[in-house]
Amino acid sequence: MAYYSNNDAFPLPGYEIYFTRFADSIIKDHFSDARDELGRILENFWVPQEDIIKGGGGLSSITQSLAKLLNKEGWDKKIITSALHVEGKVLPSKSHEVDHYKTFARGSIGLEIEWNNKGPFLR
């Protein structure tokens, strides 16, 4: 899967934002309200040096800080379920818990936070 940047779709100084599968067009043209809200949240998010240095275990303080900012704006956990219909039968489906999910005028967006840099990565 190819990732690419598009600063016109999500201009946010201090961040490198990458897209895949036309996500840049979707957020720019159809979810500008979500893009603007996420931009405001990320402008207020910063990572203190001591949070990078100290050990993790579970949710890091970095992940917790960003999660608090998102939760304050209504980006809550959500379990997504789906059903597969084949020739009149409903087949069992897996569900997935999304870290942050919010509904906007044109639809809903799910957002996962991943912060899992292990020691060998930093060597």
N, C-alpha and C positions, 0 to 999 in steps of 0.2 A: 504494500500500500504506500503510495507516494504522499508525502506531506509537503506543503508549500506555504509560503507566507504571502500575505496580501495586506499591506499597511492601509490601503484605502477601505477595506472592509471593517477593520477594527483598529483604528489608530489609537495607540495607548503608549505614550512615552515611558520608557523603562522596562517594557515587556517585549518579549519575542513571542508572537502568537502564530501558530501554525494551523493549517486547515487540511481537510481531506474530503473527498467526495462532494465537492461544491458547497461545503459548509460556509465558506466565505460569502457566497452569493445569497444563501438562505438567510444568514444572520443580517447581512447588509440590507437586502431588499424586502425581507418579510418579517424580521424580528428586530427592527431598529430599537424598539422600546426595551427589549431584553438586553441588547448590546449596550445601550446607554446606561442601563442599570448596572450591568456587570462592570462597565468601565468605571462608574462611580465607586463601586465596591472595591475594585482593584486599586484605584487611586488612594484609597484609605488603608490599604493593606501594605505592611512592610514587615520584613524579617530581621529581627535583631540578631547581631552576630552571635551572641551567646546561645541562641536557639539553634543555630547551625552547628555549633561546636558540641553541645551536649548530646548525650546518647538518647536514642529513641525508645522504642518499646511501646507497642500499641499505637495510638494516635499521637503523633508528635505535637509539640506546642505550636508549631507552624501550621499544621493542618487544623488544629483546634481554633487558632486565631482566625483563619480564613472562614472556617465553618460558622463561627459566631457572627461574622459580618454577613454572611449569606443568610443565615437563619433569621437575623434581624429584619431582613427584607422579604421574608416569606419563602425562601428556598428551603423546603423541608424534605426529609426522607420520604421516599415513596416506594412501594413495592409494585413493580410493573408485572402484569400477567398478560398472557396472550393465549389464544386458542387457535388450533389448526383444524380447519374443517375440510375433510376429505370424503367426497361422495356421501354426504349426509351424516357422517360420523364426526364427532368432536374428539380429537386425539389429545392426550395429556400434554400439557405444556409446562415449561419451566418458568419460574418467576425470578425476578431480579430486583434486588433492592438498590435504588439509585440514591446516592448521597444527598443530592439536592435537586429538587424538581419544582417547577413553577409554571403556572398557566398564564398566558398572555392573550391578548385579543385575537391573535391569529393562530394560536395553538400552544402547545406545551413544550418545555425544554427540560431535559435531564442533564445534570452536570455531575461528573465524578471528580473527586480530588484524589490525586495520587502523589504521595511523597514517600518514596521508598528507596532513597539512595543509601546503599549499604557501604560499609567501610572500604571494601576493595575498589569501589567506584571512585573513591576520593584519593587513592594511592597514586 
